Amino acid sequence: MRRALLLYAIGTFLTAYPFPAGTLEQWRFTGVLQRLGLVYLVVALLYVTCAWSMQPGRRAGRLLARAFLLGGFPFGCIALWTVATYTFHSPWPECADIHGLVRDCSLEAYLDTGLWGVQHNFNGAKFDPEGPLSTLVAVVNCWAGLVLGMDIVRHEQRYRTAGGVRGRAFALIAVGALCVVAGLALGLVIPIGKQLWTPSYALVTTGIMTVGFGVVMLAFDGGLRPAAPVCGGTLVALGRNPLFFYVLSELVTDTLNCIPARYHGEEGTLWSVGAQVTLASWLPGPLASAVWALLWLVLFYAPLARLLAARGWHFRV
């Protein structure tokens, strides 16, 4: 509960920063860290109440709790979202002739606008990308991480040898690939969409993350160590302070976006002009944006992460 509240509080601060005029009138109650705090709380409660069922034994109560933990919970979240979404028809006049899943006429839009008003949604849209209904499916992604973590703890001995790690890693890669294929197939019925966090999107992203985790295990724990240890050290350093660097990156970007600057007679901000001067003049827009972010990572965040790791400074919530 404490960690969930702190995550929500930090997210609320980042949502309001740098506190422009009219902050209270347009205050967002949702956000990335706010969702993370809520999802963490739900999955933590699931673990506290059901993890005991993974111990050996075949009593009926244990088997029921185990079935709910490993399958009933995620299926219930997805089924509830699907039934609620596809049985809903928006009462708004502009949505009278709309059929199927349309973002601005969805149940999520109706709930987000009805709960706190359109002015409190992200960018004043009819729906909020971190609204309560989409969070119901986002919980499934966190649930997958919980199951993976429980597998590592339960089979600790298998992860103590390079051969054991390789076996589990290849299994994870196979499971992740199946999830991606299943998500793409489900996407033919339920569109793959991040903003509504549809079940197909949750399945595809869970699969990608599972494959990625298996590949990282192979690289660092399965005997296939990278040729450049500096890369591994940087990843570990960043991974020890993930929340700190997420918050710092948001503060840096928002602060630089508040400082006005001019470029070729056009008004902009220090953040946007910096990207235009260094990259956008000779690279396509999307690529320039990606390279701009990568430069910040390599030249600022990564060295800072290694410095914090060298001093043993780990900021945790």
N, C-alpha and C positions, 0 to 999 in steps of 0.2 A: 504493500500500500504506500509506504514511504517513497519508494523508487518511482512508482507510477505518478504520484503527486508532484515529485520534483521534476520529472520529465515533462509533465503537463505545464508546470510553472515556467520552466525554461523555454518551452515552445511558445507559451503565451507572450513572454518577454520578446522573443525573436520576431513574433508576428507583429507586435506593436512598434518595435524599433524601426527608425529613430524618432518615434513619437511625433509625427507631423500633426498639423492642425486637423481637428475632427477625428482624432484617434478613437475616442469613446463612441462617437456616432457610427463608426465603421469597424468597430472592434471585432476581430474574428475569434470565435470560440473554438475553432478547429485549426489544424495545422499538422505538419509532419511529426513533430515530437509529441504533440497532443495525442495524435493517433497512436504513436508508438507507446506512450504511457498507458493508454487504455487497452491496447492489444496485449501489452506485457502483463497487465493486471489480470485480464481474463485467462490468459494461458498459464500464468503463475497459479491462479486459483484452481485451474484444471489439474495442474501437476500436484498441488498440495492435497487435493481431494481424491485423485485417482492413481497416482504413481505407485501406491502400495500394491495395486493389483498386478504389477509386473513381477512380483515375487513368486517363487514356485508354489503351485497349488491349483486345485481344480474345483474349488467350491463355487457354487452358483453365483454368489455375490461377487466373488473375485473375477470370475469370467465375464460377468455383465459389466463391471467397472472397466475391465481391460478392453472389452469390445467398444465401449463408449469412448475410452481414451484414444484407441488406435483407429477407429473408423466412424463411430456414431457421431462424435463431436464435429469433425470437419464436414461430414455428409449433412448433418443437421443444419449447419451454418449455410452451406451452399443451397440446400433444398429450401430453406426459409427464404433466402434472397430470391431464388428463382420463382417460387410460387407467388411471393409478394409482388415481384416486379412484373410478371407476365399476366397477373390477374387484375392489375391496376389499370384504370383508365382515367387520365387526368380530367378534372372538371373545368379546367381553364378553357375559355372559348377558343383560343388560338390553337388548342390541341384537339379540337373536336374531331377532325378528320385524320388524325395521326394514329397509325397502327404500328405495332412493333416497338422495338427499343430505340427511342429517340431521346437524346440526352436532356434537352430542355423541357420535354414533356414526360419525363420518367418519374417514378415514385420518389427517387432520390431528390429530384428538383422540387417536387411538391413538399416533401418533408423538410428539406433544408430551408426553403422559403417560408414555410408555415411555422417552423420552430422559432426562428429568430429574425426573419425578414431578409430580403434580398440584399440590403445594404451591409449585412454582416457576412455575406458569402465572399469567396475569393473573387476579386476584381468586379464585384457587384453582379455576378452572373446569377442565373436562376438556381443553380445548384452549386454545391461546394465539393471539390474533389476529395476532401477528407471528411465528408459528412458521415452521419451515423450508420446509414444502410450499407455504404461501401465498406465501412470499417468491419461490418459483420463478415465479409468475405476476406478482408485483409488479415483477420485473425488466423485464417487457414495457413497463410504463409509462415506466421510465427509458430503455429502448431507444428509445421513440418520441421522447423528448427529444433523444437522441443523433442520431437521423436528422434531426430538424428543425434542430439546430445545424449538422450537416454540410451541410445544404442552404444555410443562410445563408452559410457559409464558401465553399462551392463557387460560389455565384452572387452573390458579393459585389457585383459591378457592378450587378446588378439592384436591389439594396437601397440604392443610392446616390441614387436619384431617387424622388420621391414617387409618380410613375406606376408605377415598377417595384415599389415596396413595395405599392401598392394591388393590383397584379396578383397578387403572391405571397400577399398577405393574403386576398384573395377565394378563391384556390385552397386555402389552408389551412382557411378556414371551410367550404368545400364538402367537403373531405376529412374534417374533424372531424364534420360533420353526418352523413356516410355512416357513420362509425365509430359514432356514437350509434345510428343506425337499425339497423346490423348488430348492435350489442350488445343492443339491445332485442329484436331477433328471436332472437338466441341465448339470451336470457333465458327464452324460452318452453321451452327444453330444459334449459339449465343456469341455475339461479336466480341473479339478480343479488344478490350479497352481499359486503359489505365485509369482514366478520370472517374469512371463508374466502378472500377475495380471488379470487373465481371469474373465469374467463376473460371471462364476459359483463360483469362489473363492471369489469375492466381495460379492455375495449373501450369501454364507455360513458364511463368517466372519461377515457380517452385522447382520445376525441372531444371531450368538454367542454373539456378543457385546450387542445386544438388550436384549437377555435373561439375560446376566450378569448384565446389568443395572437394569432390573426389580428385580432380586434377591437382589442386593445391596439396592434398594429402600425398599424392604420388610424388610430387616435386620435392616436398620438404620432409616427408616422413617415410616415404616408400623406397628410399635408396636412390632416387633419381634427383639428386640435389642440383640446383642451378649452378651454372659455371661461374656466375658473378655473385659472390656472397654479399656484396654491397646491396644488391636488390633485395635479397632475403632479409637483411638487417633493417632495411628501410620499411619493408612491409610489416615486420614485427613491431617496429617503433611506432608506425602509424596505427597498427591494430591495438596497441596498448592504451591509446588515448583517442578512441574514435569519436566519442561525444564531444570532447574538447575541440577537435579539429573541425567537426561539423559546425559547432557554434561559432568558432573563430572564422570559418569561411563565410558564414552568413553575415557576421558583423563586418568583416572586411568589405564584402561586396556591397552591403547596404550603405556603409559609411562612404565609400568611394562614389556610390551612385547619388549621394547627397551633395557632393562637391561640384558646383557648376564649372564647366569648361567649354571653350569654343574651339572648333576645328573647321578651317576653311569657311569661316563666317557662319557656321551652323552651331546652334546651342546643343550642348550635350552635358555629360557628366564625366568626371575623371575616369570612371570605369569604362564607359563606352568609348570615349575618345582615345584612351590608352589602347584599346583593342583595334580601333580604326587606324591609328597612327602606325602601330607596329605590324599589324597583320591584314586587316580588312582591305587595305589598298592593293594587295597583290594575291590574296587568297579568297576563294568563295566564302560567303557568309557563314554557313554551318561549319566548314572546316576551320575558319578563322576563330570561331567561338570555341571549338574543341581545343585547338592549339593554345589559345589564350588561357584556358583553364588548366591545361597540362603544364604550361610554363609556370603558373602560380604553384602548382603541385611540386614540380621539380626544383624550382629556385627558392621557394619560401617554406611551404608546409613540410616537405620531406626533410630539409636540414633542421628545421625546428623540432620535428619529431625525433630525430636522432639525438639532438641535444637534450631533450627531455628524458629520453630513454637512458642516455649516458649518466644523467644525474639521478635517475631512479624516480622521476616525478611522474606519477600516474594519477590522473584526475578521474574519479569515478563517482557515480551516483548510485 
